[in-house]
Amino acid sequence: VPNRNWSIVLDGGDAGRMTDFIQRWLGRARPKQYCAFFGDRSLFQHALDRASALCRQEHIVALVAREHGQEAWAQLEGRGAGTVLLQPRNRDSAAGIYLSLTYLRAKDPDATVVIYPSDHFVYPETKFLVSVHRALCALEWLPDRFIVLGVPPDRLELDYGWIVPGETITGFESHRIHAVNAFVGRPTVVQADTALAGGALWNTSVMAAKAQTLWQMGWECFPELMPRFERLECSIGTSKEAQILDEIYHDIPVHNLLPELLQRVPERASVLEMNEVLWSDWGKPTRIM
């Protein structure tokens, strides 16, 4: 059986609230995901290494902002990804993920894919990868669903999305995979307090799904987005490819993939509870400190 596992590693866009912190620390500007805040690997390199633990290197798609191209190429040396895509502009996660899927599906339409943001801290990586592997195994029995990794919270956090797990999915009790009862993005203090008390999990935005399932959900949830990528898919390998990529990004709609999927197709959503893993989204200096 061919290895059908693929990975998409997402460049996290610009540094946002990290800009001043990085400028003071390094004495120059640099996107946060290309910084080595600990050890000698950047966040981007950590994400690539996690991806390559569960799939072949040629099955990794790295999505990089066009303006970060040089930075990314330097860090890919000795690691590599099968496909490196330079995204013309950052238009939130749905555009970037469906751009990556367009190229991935051209090579393997039956792929199972894991999506890794590249600005997260994860420790220990081995336990994190056990959870990702469980999600991949579960998808063989739940091919019409997508599975998000959720982390039990240790504090009130207003910047993270929260997922309220529903019933355990039959047959996956040992995997701790649940249906999703509700999703709360950027909650108020009262909402976060209620979520915390009700056993909600932090949304890590790490998700796994069959490529075909994600593509179908794209047509259900983002019908104004998908014809652009169908058009691009037809141009792959032709002299028009670069021009069409720029054209479809000219006025591409902005959608945040995971929250919108959780809200629009909740019956397709599952959450896998990831225990004994320290996880943090490094979008704020205080989390790194």
C-alpha positions as CSV (number, residue, x, y, z in Angstrom):
1,V,0.0,0.0,0.0
2,P,1.6,3.4,-1.0
3,N,2.1,5.9,1.8
4,R,-0.8,8.3,1.3
5,N,0.1,10.6,4.2
6,W,0.9,14.2,3.2
7,S,1.7,17.3,5.2
8,I,1.0,21.0,4.6
9,V,3.3,23.3,6.6
10,L,1.9,26.9,6.8
11,D,4.1,30.0,6.9
12,G,2.4,32.0,9.6
13,G,2.3,35.3,7.7
14,D,3.9,38.4,9.2
15,A,5.2,38.8,12.8
16,G,2.2,40.8,14.0
17,R,2.5,41.5,17.7
18,M,5.9,40.0,17.7
19,T,7.5,42.6,15.5
20,D,8.9,45.0,18.2
21,F,10.0,42.1,20.4
22,I,12.0,40.5,17.5
23,Q,13.4,43.9,16.5
24,R,14.7,44.4,20.1
25,W,16.0,40.9,20.4
26,L,17.8,40.4,17.0
27,G,18.4,44.1,16.2
28,R,16.5,43.6,12.9
29,A,13.1,42.5,11.6
30,R,12.5,38.9,10.9
31,P,9.2,36.8,10.6
32,K,8.7,35.0,13.9
33,Q,8.4,31.5,12.3
34,Y,12.0,31.8,11.0
35,C,13.4,32.7,14.4
36,A,15.1,30.1,16.7
37,F,13.8,31.2,20.1
38,F,15.3,28.0,21.7
39,G,17.9,25.6,20.4
40,D,19.2,25.9,16.9
41,R,16.0,25.2,14.9
42,S,13.5,27.9,14.0
43,L,9.7,27.3,14.5
44,F,9.4,26.7,10.7
45,Q,12.2,24.0,10.9
46,H,10.5,22.4,13.9
47,A,7.2,22.2,12.0
48,L,9.0,20.6,8.9
49,D,10.7,18.1,11.1
50,R,7.4,17.1,12.8
51,A,5.8,16.7,9.4
52,S,8.7,14.5,8.1
53,A,8.3,12.2,11.1
54,L,5.0,10.9,9.7
55,C,5.3,11.3,5.9
56,R,7.9,11.2,3.2
57,Q,9.9,14.4,2.6
58,E,8.5,14.5,-1.0
59,H,5.0,14.5,0.5
60,I,5.5,17.8,2.4
61,V,4.0,21.0,0.9
62,A,5.5,24.1,2.4
63,L,3.4,27.2,1.9
64,V,5.5,30.4,2.1
65,A,4.7,34.0,1.8
66,R,6.3,35.3,-1.5
67,E,8.2,38.0,0.4
68,H,9.7,35.3,2.8
69,G,11.0,33.2,0.0
70,Q,14.7,33.8,0.6
71,E,14.3,33.2,4.3
72,A,12.5,29.9,3.8
73,W,14.9,28.6,1.1
74,A,17.8,29.2,3.5
75,Q,16.1,27.2,6.2
76,L,15.0,24.3,3.9
77,E,18.6,23.4,3.3
78,G,19.2,19.9,4.4
79,R,15.5,19.4,5.2
80,G,13.5,20.2,2.2
81,A,9.9,19.7,1.2
82,G,8.6,18.1,-2.0
83,T,6.8,21.2,-3.0
84,V,7.4,24.8,-1.9
85,L,4.7,27.3,-2.9
86,L,5.2,31.0,-2.8
87,Q,1.8,32.6,-2.0
88,P,1.4,36.0,-3.7
89,R,-0.3,37.5,-0.6
90,N,-1.7,36.4,2.7
91,R,-5.5,36.2,2.5
92,D,-6.0,34.2,5.7
93,S,-5.9,30.4,6.1
94,A,-8.6,29.1,3.6
95,A,-6.8,30.6,0.6
96,G,-3.4,29.2,1.6
97,I,-4.7,25.8,2.5
98,Y,-6.7,25.4,-0.7
99,L,-3.7,26.6,-2.7
100,S,-1.6,23.9,-1.1
101,L,-4.3,21.3,-1.7
102,T,-4.5,22.2,-5.4
103,Y,-0.9,21.1,-5.9
104,L,-1.2,18.2,-3.5
105,R,-4.2,16.8,-5.2
106,A,-2.5,17.1,-8.6
107,K,0.0,14.6,-7.3
108,D,-2.2,12.4,-5.1
109,P,-6.0,12.9,-5.1
110,D,-6.4,10.1,-2.5
111,A,-4.0,11.7,0.0
112,T,-4.6,12.0,3.7
113,V,-3.3,15.4,4.8
114,V,-2.2,16.9,8.1
115,I,-2.0,20.7,8.3
116,Y,0.7,22.2,10.6
117,P,0.9,25.9,11.4
118,S,4.6,26.9,11.7
119,D,4.4,29.3,14.7
120,H,3.6,26.9,17.5
121,F,5.7,25.5,20.3
122,V,5.1,21.8,21.1
123,Y,6.8,19.7,23.8
124,P,7.5,16.8,23.9
125,E,7.2,16.3,20.1
126,T,7.0,12.5,20.4
127,K,3.7,12.7,22.3
128,F,2.4,15.3,19.9
129,L,3.2,13.0,17.0
130,V,1.4,10.1,18.7
131,S,-1.7,12.2,18.7
132,V,-1.3,13.1,15.0
133,H,-0.8,9.4,14.2
134,R,-4.0,8.5,16.0
135,A,-5.9,11.1,13.9
136,L,-4.4,9.6,10.7
137,C,-5.4,6.1,11.7
138,A,-8.9,7.3,12.7
139,L,-9.5,8.9,9.3
140,E,-9.3,5.5,7.6
141,W,-12.6,4.7,9.4
142,L,-14.0,8.3,9.4
143,P,-13.1,9.4,5.9
144,D,-15.9,12.0,5.7
145,R,-14.7,13.9,8.8
146,F,-11.9,16.3,9.7
147,I,-10.1,15.9,13.0
148,V,-8.7,18.9,14.9
149,L,-6.2,18.5,17.8
150,G,-7.4,20.1,21.0
151,V,-5.4,20.7,24.2
152,P,-6.8,20.8,27.7
153,P,-6.4,24.4,28.9
154,D,-4.4,25.4,32.0
155,R,-5.7,29.0,32.2
156,L,-8.2,31.4,30.9
157,E,-7.1,32.4,27.4
158,L,-9.0,35.0,25.3
159,D,-6.8,34.8,22.2
160,Y,-7.3,31.1,21.5
161,G,-10.3,29.4,19.9
162,W,-12.1,26.9,22.2
163,I,-13.7,23.7,21.1
164,V,-16.5,22.1,23.2
165,P,-16.3,18.4,22.7
166,G,-19.5,16.4,22.4
167,E,-20.0,12.6,22.5
168,T,-17.1,10.3,22.1
169,I,-17.2,8.8,18.6
170,T,-18.0,5.1,18.9
171,G,-15.0,2.9,18.4
172,F,-12.5,5.6,19.2
173,E,-12.8,5.8,23.0
174,S,-9.1,4.9,23.4
175,H,-8.2,7.7,20.9
176,R,-10.2,10.3,22.8
177,I,-12.0,11.5,19.6
178,H,-15.2,13.4,20.1
179,A,-17.8,15.0,18.0
180,V,-17.9,18.8,18.4
181,N,-20.7,20.5,20.3
182,A,-19.6,24.1,19.8
183,F,-16.7,26.3,18.7
184,V,-15.9,29.6,20.4
185,G,-13.4,31.8,18.6
186,R,-11.8,34.7,20.5
187,P,-14.2,34.5,23.5
188,T,-15.2,37.1,26.0
189,V,-14.1,36.5,29.6
190,V,-17.6,35.1,30.4
191,Q,-17.5,32.7,27.4
192,A,-13.9,31.6,28.1
193,D,-14.9,31.0,31.8
194,T,-17.9,28.9,30.7
195,A,-15.8,27.0,28.2
196,L,-13.1,26.3,30.8
197,A,-15.6,25.1,33.3
198,G,-17.4,23.0,30.7
199,G,-14.3,20.9,29.7
200,A,-13.6,22.8,26.4
201,L,-10.3,22.4,24.7
202,W,-8.0,24.9,23.1
203,N,-8.1,24.8,19.3
204,T,-4.5,24.1,18.0
205,S,-5.5,24.6,14.4
206,V,-3.5,21.3,13.7
207,M,-6.0,19.3,11.6
208,A,-6.1,16.1,9.6
209,A,-8.5,15.1,6.8
210,K,-8.7,13.3,3.5
211,A,-7.8,15.7,0.7
212,Q,-10.9,14.8,-1.2
213,T,-13.1,15.5,1.9
214,L,-11.5,18.9,2.4
215,W,-12.1,19.7,-1.3
216,Q,-15.8,18.8,-1.1
217,M,-16.2,20.9,2.1
218,G,-14.6,23.8,0.2
219,W,-17.3,23.7,-2.4
220,E,-20.0,23.5,0.4
221,C,-18.5,26.3,2.6
222,F,-16.5,28.6,0.2
223,P,-18.2,28.3,-3.2
224,E,-16.7,31.7,-4.3
225,L,-13.2,30.4,-3.6
226,M,-13.1,27.0,-5.2
227,P,-13.5,27.8,-8.9
228,R,-10.3,29.8,-8.7
229,F,-8.3,26.8,-7.6
230,E,-10.0,24.5,-10.1
231,R,-8.8,27.0,-12.7
232,L,-5.3,26.9,-11.3
233,E,-5.3,23.1,-11.2
234,C,-5.9,23.0,-14.9
235,S,-2.9,25.2,-15.5
236,I,-0.3,23.3,-13.4
237,G,2.8,22.6,-15.5
238,T,1.8,25.0,-18.3
239,S,3.3,28.4,-19.3
240,K,0.1,30.1,-17.8
241,E,0.5,28.7,-14.3
242,A,2.3,31.7,-12.7
243,Q,0.1,34.2,-14.4
244,I,-3.1,32.4,-13.3
245,L,-1.8,32.2,-9.7
246,D,-1.4,35.9,-9.6
247,E,-4.8,36.5,-11.2
248,I,-6.7,34.3,-8.8
249,Y,-5.1,36.1,-5.9
250,H,-5.8,39.6,-7.2
251,D,-9.1,39.8,-5.3
252,I,-9.4,36.5,-3.6
253,P,-12.0,36.3,-0.7
254,V,-10.7,36.2,2.9
255,H,-11.8,33.2,4.9
256,N,-10.4,31.6,8.1
257,L,-10.7,27.9,7.3
258,L,-11.1,26.1,10.6
259,P,-13.5,28.3,12.5
260,E,-15.7,28.5,9.4
261,L,-15.7,24.8,8.8
262,L,-16.5,24.2,12.5
263,Q,-19.5,26.6,12.2
264,R,-20.8,25.6,8.8
265,V,-20.3,21.8,8.8
266,P,-20.3,20.9,12.5
267,E,-21.5,17.4,11.7
268,R,-18.2,16.7,9.9
269,A,-16.0,18.0,12.7
270,S,-14.2,15.9,15.3
271,V,-11.7,16.8,18.0
272,L,-8.9,14.6,19.4
273,E,-7.9,15.5,22.9
274,M,-4.1,15.7,23.2
275,N,-2.8,15.1,26.7
276,E,0.6,15.5,28.3
277,V,1.7,17.9,25.6
278,L,2.7,21.5,26.3
279,W,1.4,23.5,23.4
280,S,1.5,27.3,22.8
281,D,0.7,29.5,19.8
282,W,3.7,31.9,19.8
283,G,1.9,35.0,18.5
284,K,2.7,37.0,21.6
285,P,6.0,37.8,23.4
286,T,4.5,36.9,26.8
287,R,4.0,33.3,25.7
288,I,7.6,32.9,24.7
289,M,8.9,34.5,27.9
